[in-house]
Amino acid sequence: MPPAPAADPSDMDDVHAAAAGDRQAFQRLYRLHVGRVYGAVYRLAGYDHARAEDLTQDAFVRAWQKLAGFRHESAFGTWLYRLAVNVALMDIRARSADPVSMMDEDDIPDRGETPFCAAERDELERAIGKLPPRARAVLVLHDIEGWRHEDIGAELGMAVGSSKAQLHRARGLLRKVLGERS
């Protein structure tokens, strides 16, 4: 898993204050970490802005609820990131998404305007959005978020070999989808 962004010197003070009920401290933590959380759940949600916003909100609500139990064994950003990924993965499981089907082009929401949007990036995001949910989750966690297969397997309840196979499958499907658009 990639390292969390460098912690603000007041990060731990804010974590302790928020755990004691200080809402302004939690707001500062939110502002510091919302970009990374949203980015991860956005990719796992298949580049669906509305769903990613809901999942981001759910992750921060759960973080607020569980903050008193944060044991400081890792950086707060790492703990929050992992909690957010779990929220997104639980959403995939709860939707009982068909792990084999592909989405139709019309079903993929528009990305909206982002200042760094390039045609190739848009095409790649649409292609990743078409992948089956588990294959997309493995691809995003491994190739984009930098997770190891051991961590992906543990998180998704699959063997390391299955994670590798899903990644291979996702990359093949991605090549197929991108090849069809050329």
SULCOR-V931411 format. One record per pair of residues at least 6 apart in sequence whose ideal C-beta (glycine too) atoms are under 7 Angstrom apart, sorted by sequence separation. I is the first residue (numbers start at 1). J is the second residue. D is the distance in whole Angstrom. If there is no record, write none. Layout:
BEGIN
{{I:J:D} {I:J:D}}
END
This chain:
BEGIN
{{45:51:4} {70:76:7} {111:117:7} {141:147:4} {153:159:6} {18:25:4} {45:52:5} {142:149:7} {153:160:5} {17:25:4} {18:26:4} {128:136:6} {131:139:7} {70:79:6} {153:162:7} {42:52:4} {45:55:6} {142:152:6} {150:160:6} {153:163:5} {14:25:4} {18:29:6} {41:52:5} {111:122:6} {128:139:7} {141:152:5} {149:160:5} {152:163:5} {14:28:5} {15:29:7} {38:52:6} {41:55:4} {111:125:6} {138:152:6} {149:163:4} {14:29:5} {41:56:6} {149:164:6} {63:80:5} {38:56:5} {41:59:7} {108:126:6} {37:56:5} {137:156:7} {63:83:6} {11:32:7} {62:83:6} {108:129:5} {34:56:7} {37:59:6} {108:130:7} {134:156:7} {8:32:6} {59:83:6} {59:84:4} {62:87:6} {138:163:6} {142:167:5} {103:129:6} {103:130:5} {59:87:5} {102:130:5} {138:166:4} {139:167:6} {58:87:5} {138:167:5} {30:60:6} {102:132:7} {5:36:6} {101:132:6} {135:166:5} {139:170:4} {55:87:5} {100:132:6} {134:166:6} {138:170:6} {139:171:7} {55:88:5} {99:132:5} {98:132:7} {99:133:6} {135:169:5} {136:170:7} {99:134:5} {135:170:4} {55:91:6} {97:133:4} {26:64:6} {135:173:6} {131:170:6} {40:81:6} {44:85:7} {92:133:5} {131:173:6} {37:80:6} {41:84:6} {45:88:6} {131:174:7} {33:77:6} {37:81:7} {40:84:6} {44:88:4} {36:81:6} {40:85:6} {44:89:7} {92:137:6} {41:87:7} {128:174:7} {29:76:7} {33:80:5} {37:84:4} {41:88:4} {127:174:5} {130:177:5} {19:67:5} {89:137:6} {18:67:6} {19:68:5} {127:177:4} {19:70:7} {127:178:5} {15:70:7} {123:178:7} {123:181:6} {49:109:6} {15:76:5} {48:109:5} {49:112:6} {47:111:6} {11:76:6} {89:155:7} {89:156:7} {7:75:6} {7:77:7} {4:75:5} {5:77:6} {4:77:3} {4:78:5} {4:81:6} {47:125:5} {47:128:7} {47:129:4} {46:129:4} {46:136:6} {44:137:6} {44:140:5} {43:140:4} {43:144:6} {40:145:6} {2:145:6} {1:145:7} {2:146:4} {1:146:6} {1:147:5} {1:151:6}}
END
